[in-house]
Amino acid sequence: MKLDDGDVLVAHLGMSGQLLRAKSTREAMPKHTHVVITFTQGGQLRFVDPRTFGEMFVTSVVDLADVEELAHLGIDPLETAMSWEVFGRLVAERAQKLKALLMDQTFLAGIGNLYSDEILFTAGLRWDRMSDSLSTQEVRRLYRAIIEVLQEAVKHRGSSLADEQYVDVFGRPGEYQEHHKVYAREGEACRRCRRPVVRRRVGNRSTYLCEACQV
């Protein structure tokens, strides 16, 4: 976030962090509030983080590229425009299983377990396909799916699951979970072929897919 003096405020939510807007200083302070920013025009921005894996710090724009906490991050797929040919070359060079590649923050920044499952379903690809085995058409489908799923998730303000750990800056749960195609839909009918969605255990995490639609 840009500051008046030209520096930037960097916030990393970690696993449980939340940025919450309070309309006035009289609103009750949530438990585990670690940073409070009070605005001159009224209200506050509060950084709440029960697990304390998140962080906030100020740095200059010039030094931003050298910040250790950000240096490892890969491409932001919604900010970095590229052709599908360039994307295809990057994918093939990695030679990884697709789900692991999508969740690799040094390759693409910001895609986690939930969105990787939704992207792979949209692209019609299995989680364990090797990235260097994709055809030209499959590369195109994967790249298009990444953009489409993330844009839809932003449009519906993210996904809030049963624990509602994720809420927006006004404390409201997201609505994208109502549009999930596979994630957390084990046993429900696939919205493409009507066969049941299955859950597999991959690297100590749940992976949801349709074994008929994803190849």
C-alpha positions as CSV (number, residue, x, y, z in Angstrom):
1,M,0.0,0.0,0.0
2,K,1.5,3.4,-1.1
3,L,2.1,5.9,1.6
4,D,2.1,9.7,1.3
5,D,5.9,10.0,1.6
6,G,6.5,7.6,-1.3
7,D,7.3,4.5,0.8
8,V,5.0,1.4,0.8
9,L,3.4,-0.5,3.6
10,V,3.8,-4.3,3.0
11,A,1.3,-6.7,4.7
12,H,1.6,-10.5,4.6
13,L,-1.4,-12.2,6.1
14,G,0.4,-15.5,6.8
15,M,-2.0,-18.4,7.6
16,S,-4.5,-16.6,9.8
17,G,-4.0,-12.9,9.4
18,Q,-6.8,-10.5,8.7
19,L,-7.0,-6.8,7.8
20,L,-10.2,-5.3,9.3
21,R,-11.6,-1.9,8.9
22,A,-13.2,-0.3,12.0
23,K,-15.5,2.7,11.4
24,S,-14.5,4.3,14.7
25,T,-11.9,3.9,17.5
26,R,-14.8,2.9,19.8
27,E,-15.4,-0.4,18.1
28,A,-14.2,-3.3,20.2
29,M,-10.7,-4.4,19.5
30,P,-10.6,-8.0,18.2
31,K,-8.4,-10.5,20.1
32,H,-4.9,-10.9,18.6
33,T,-4.8,-7.4,17.1
34,H,-1.1,-6.6,16.6
35,V,-1.1,-3.4,14.5
36,V,-3.6,-0.5,14.5
37,I,-3.5,2.2,11.9
38,T,-5.7,5.2,12.8
39,F,-6.8,7.4,9.9
40,T,-6.9,11.2,10.1
41,Q,-10.4,11.1,8.5
42,G,-11.7,8.6,11.1
43,G,-11.7,4.9,11.6
44,Q,-8.9,2.4,11.8
45,L,-7.3,-0.5,9.9
46,R,-6.5,-3.4,12.2
47,F,-4.1,-6.2,11.6
48,V,-5.4,-9.3,13.4
49,D,-3.3,-12.5,13.4
50,P,-3.9,-15.3,15.9
51,R,-1.0,-17.5,14.7
52,T,1.4,-14.6,14.3
53,F,2.8,-15.9,11.0
54,G,1.9,-12.7,9.3
55,E,3.9,-9.4,9.3
56,M,3.7,-5.7,8.3
57,F,6.6,-3.4,7.5
58,V,7.4,-0.2,5.7
59,T,10.1,0.0,2.9
60,S,10.9,2.3,0.0
61,V,9.7,1.5,-3.5
62,V,13.4,1.3,-4.6
63,D,14.2,-1.3,-2.1
64,L,11.0,-3.3,-2.6
65,A,12.6,-5.7,-5.1
66,D,15.4,-6.6,-2.6
67,V,13.1,-7.2,0.4
68,E,13.9,-10.8,1.6
69,E,10.3,-11.6,2.4
70,L,9.2,-10.8,-1.2
71,A,12.3,-11.9,-3.2
72,H,11.2,-15.5,-3.5
73,L,7.8,-14.7,-4.9
74,G,7.1,-15.7,-8.5
75,I,4.7,-14.2,-11.1
76,D,1.4,-12.6,-10.0
77,P,-0.8,-14.2,-12.7
78,L,-3.4,-11.3,-12.6
79,E,-0.7,-8.6,-12.8
80,T,1.8,-10.0,-15.2
81,A,0.5,-10.3,-18.7
82,M,2.2,-12.9,-20.9
83,S,1.4,-15.0,-24.0
84,W,0.4,-18.6,-23.5
85,E,3.5,-19.6,-25.4
86,V,5.8,-17.9,-22.8
87,F,3.7,-19.5,-20.0
88,G,4.0,-22.9,-21.7
89,R,7.8,-22.7,-21.8
90,L,7.9,-21.7,-18.1
91,V,5.6,-24.7,-17.2
92,A,7.6,-27.2,-19.3
93,E,10.9,-26.1,-17.8
94,R,9.8,-26.9,-14.3
95,A,8.9,-30.5,-15.0
96,Q,6.7,-30.8,-11.8
97,K,3.3,-32.3,-11.0
98,L,0.7,-29.7,-11.9
99,K,-0.8,-29.1,-8.4
100,A,2.7,-28.8,-6.8
101,L,3.7,-26.4,-9.6
102,L,0.6,-24.2,-9.2
103,M,1.2,-24.0,-5.4
104,D,4.9,-23.2,-5.8
105,Q,5.1,-19.6,-4.7
106,T,8.5,-19.2,-6.5
107,F,6.6,-19.9,-9.7
108,L,3.2,-18.3,-9.3
109,A,2.4,-16.1,-6.3
110,G,-0.8,-16.5,-4.4
111,I,-2.3,-19.8,-5.5
112,G,-3.0,-22.2,-2.6
113,N,-4.7,-25.6,-2.1
114,L,-8.2,-24.5,-2.8
115,Y,-7.6,-22.5,-6.0
116,S,-5.2,-25.0,-7.5
117,D,-8.0,-27.6,-7.3
118,E,-10.5,-25.2,-9.0
119,I,-8.0,-24.2,-11.7
120,L,-7.1,-27.8,-12.5
121,F,-10.8,-28.8,-12.8
122,T,-11.5,-25.8,-15.0
123,A,-8.6,-26.8,-17.2
124,G,-9.7,-30.5,-17.2
125,L,-6.3,-31.7,-15.9
126,R,-5.3,-34.0,-13.1
127,W,-3.3,-32.9,-10.2
128,D,-0.5,-35.4,-10.9
129,R,0.1,-34.6,-14.6
130,M,3.6,-33.6,-15.2
131,S,3.9,-30.1,-16.4
132,D,6.3,-31.0,-19.3
133,S,3.8,-33.5,-20.7
134,L,1.1,-30.9,-21.6
135,S,0.0,-30.5,-25.2
136,T,-0.3,-27.0,-26.7
137,Q,-4.1,-27.1,-26.2
138,E,-3.7,-28.2,-22.6
139,V,-1.2,-25.3,-21.9
140,R,-3.7,-22.9,-23.3
141,R,-6.5,-24.4,-21.2
142,L,-4.4,-24.2,-18.0
143,Y,-3.3,-20.6,-18.5
144,R,-6.9,-19.5,-19.3
145,A,-8.2,-21.4,-16.2
146,I,-5.7,-19.7,-13.9
147,I,-6.9,-16.2,-15.1
148,E,-10.6,-17.1,-15.1
149,V,-10.7,-18.8,-11.7
150,L,-8.7,-16.0,-10.0
151,Q,-10.8,-13.2,-11.6
152,E,-14.0,-14.9,-10.5
153,A,-12.7,-15.4,-7.0
154,V,-11.8,-11.7,-6.8
155,K,-15.2,-10.8,-8.2
156,H,-17.0,-12.8,-5.4
157,R,-14.6,-11.6,-2.7
158,G,-12.8,-14.8,-2.1
159,S,-13.8,-18.1,-0.4
160,S,-14.9,-18.5,3.2
161,L,-15.2,-22.1,4.4
162,A,-17.0,-23.4,7.5
163,D,-14.6,-21.8,10.0
164,E,-15.0,-18.4,8.2
165,Q,-11.4,-17.7,8.9
166,Y,-11.2,-15.6,5.8
167,V,-13.3,-12.4,5.7
168,D,-12.9,-9.2,3.8
169,V,-11.8,-5.9,5.2
170,F,-15.3,-5.2,6.5
171,G,-15.5,-8.5,8.3
172,R,-17.9,-10.1,5.7
173,P,-17.3,-13.7,4.5
174,G,-16.5,-14.2,0.8
175,E,-19.0,-15.8,-1.6
176,Y,-16.8,-17.7,-4.0
177,Q,-17.3,-20.9,-2.1
178,E,-20.9,-20.9,-3.5
179,H,-19.3,-21.3,-7.0
180,H,-16.7,-24.0,-6.2
181,K,-16.7,-26.7,-8.8
182,V,-14.8,-29.4,-6.8
183,Y,-13.2,-28.0,-3.6
184,A,-15.0,-29.3,-0.5
185,R,-17.6,-31.0,-2.7
186,E,-16.7,-34.7,-2.1
187,G,-19.5,-37.0,-3.1
188,E,-21.5,-34.2,-4.8
189,A,-22.2,-34.4,-8.5
190,C,-19.6,-33.0,-10.8
191,R,-21.2,-29.9,-12.5
192,R,-19.8,-31.0,-15.8
193,C,-20.5,-34.7,-16.0
194,R,-22.6,-35.5,-12.9
195,R,-20.3,-38.1,-11.6
196,P,-19.3,-37.8,-7.9
197,V,-16.4,-35.5,-6.9
198,V,-13.7,-37.4,-5.1
199,R,-11.1,-36.4,-2.5
200,R,-7.6,-37.7,-2.5
201,R,-4.8,-37.2,0.1
202,V,-1.8,-35.5,-1.5
203,G,1.1,-34.4,0.6
204,N,-1.0,-34.4,3.8
205,R,-3.6,-32.1,2.1
206,S,-6.9,-32.8,0.5
207,T,-7.2,-32.7,-3.3
208,Y,-10.6,-32.6,-4.9
209,L,-11.2,-33.6,-8.5
210,C,-13.5,-35.3,-11.0
211,E,-11.7,-38.4,-12.2
212,A,-13.9,-38.5,-15.3
213,C,-13.4,-34.9,-16.4
214,Q,-9.8,-34.4,-15.5
215,V,-7.1,-36.4,-17.4
